[in-house]
Amino acid sequence: LPTSTGRPEFSVSVMWAASDFTETNGATRFLPGSNHWPLMKHEAYDKQSNFPQGITEEDIVQATMPKGSVVLWCGNTLH
C-alpha cells in the first residue's frame, strides 16, 4: 500500500474482542496518524510511557468495543 511517508506498508493488524474492551480492563491504546510519522519519530519512542516530542496523553485513543467487535490498523501505527 502506498503511504505518505514514502515507505510501503507491509502489514495490517486486526484484533477481535473475545470479551468487552473497556478503559478499565485495558483496551488497546493507539496513536492515530502515527503511521504517517517520519521513521525518526517511531525510533524515538521508548515504550516507557514517554511519548515522542509534541505528543501528549490526549492524543491517544483506546479501542473500547463490545465483545465480538474488530479493530483494524496499519502495522506501523504505534499501539
Number of C-alpha atoms within 10 A of each C-alpha: 7 9 10 10 12 9 12 10 14 10 11 11 11 12 13 14 17 11 11 14 20 14 14 7 9 11 16 15 14 16 18 14 12 16 19 16 13 13 13 9 13 16 9 12 14 10 9 6 8 12 16 14 9 6 11 11 10 7 11 14 15 15 20 19 17 14 12 12 15 13 13 11 16 16 14 18 17 17 15
